[in-house]
């Protein structure tokens, strides 16, 4: 038996990996999974169509479609993550998403809490604003 630690190829730090199993737990992740499921698994063509229906820029979709088609290392994960985040912006703004059949689906997707450097920067700005107002 080897005492060497197991090496994984994931780019997701191990402390976060459990959060992303099974596509996440928020309403948008469930919606995407329902819309893009197929007998073979996740269907990227349906996903790209879903992104298009919801107003994601065609050049962004085509950029990730090309990477997925070329089977670039990590392309599927990058496409799902990046385009999902773009969809999240649309859903937060509109409170809904368009399904592949054209129907509107209400999705409540709260804005994520700031953490780390972004939180510190927001606090610094807030403190600066208060000091200038006084």
N, C-alpha and C positions, 0 to 999 in steps of 0.2 A: 504494500500500500504506500502511496506517495503522500508526503506531508505538504506538498505544494498546494496553495489555494487554487480553487477552480477559477479559470479565466473565462469570462463571458465576452461576447462580441457586441453587446448592447452599448449604445452611446448614452443611455439613460442611467444616471447614477443609481446605485442599488437602493439608496434610501427612498427613492421615488418610484421604483419599478412597480410596486404593488398598486399604486394609484392608477396605473394605466392598463391593467389587465382587463381583458374583455371589452376594450373600447371606452373605458371610463363609465361613470355613473350618471352624468348629467343628461338632461332632456335632449340636448342636441345630439349627443353621442348615440342615444337610443334611436332618435329619428333617423340619423344617418345609417345606422345598422339596419333598421327596418327597410329603408329605401334601397339600400345597396346590397342586400343579401341575395345570394343565388345558391343553387345546389352545390356549386364548386367552392363557395365561400364568398369573400368580399369581391364585388364586381366593380372594378375601377371605371369602366365605361359609364355605368349608372352613376357613380360618384361624380365623374366629370360633368355629366349631363345635369345632375342635381346642382352642382356649383354654378353652371351656366344659367339654369332657370332662376337662380337666386341672385343673379347680377354680379357674380365674380368676373373680373376682366378676362376676356377670351385669351389674351396673350399669357396671362398667369396660368390658366388651365392648360393651355397648349405646352407651356414650358414643362410642367410636371407630367403631362401625358407623354411627352417625348421621352423623358427620363424613365418613366415606368415601362414604356414600350422597349427601350434599349436595355432594360433590366440592369440599370446602374445600381451599384451597391448602395443600399439604403433608400433608394428612390421611392419605394412604396410607402415607407414610413414618413419620409419628408413630405410627400404629396398629401397623405392623409392628415398629418399634423398641420402643415401650413395652410392648406385649403380649408381645413376645418376651422382654424383660427379666423380666417377671412369670413367664413360663413357665420361664425359666432358674432362678429362685428355687425353683420347684416341683421342677424336675429335679435341682438340686443337693441338695435336701432328701431326695428319694425315690430318686435314682439311676436313675429311669426316667420315661417318659412314656407316656400312653395314646394309641394311634393312633386314627384315625377309625373303624377297624373294631372298636375295643374291645380290641385286643391290647396287651400291655405291651411296650415297647421300652426296653431298658437303654441309658442314655446316660450316659457319663462326662463330666461338665462341671466341670472344676476351677474353684475360686474364682479370679477374676482378681486379679492382683497390684495392690496399692495403688500409686498414683503421685501426684505433685503434692501438693496441699494435704492430701488424705486421708492420704497416707503420712506427711507431716510431723506431722499431728495424732496419728496412731497412735504414732509414735515419741515424741512429747512425752508422751503418756499412759503409754507403757511406761517412759520415763525417770522420770516422776513416781512411778509405782508402785514402781520399784526404790529410789528415794530414800526413800520412805515406809516401805519394808520394812526398810531398814537402820537 
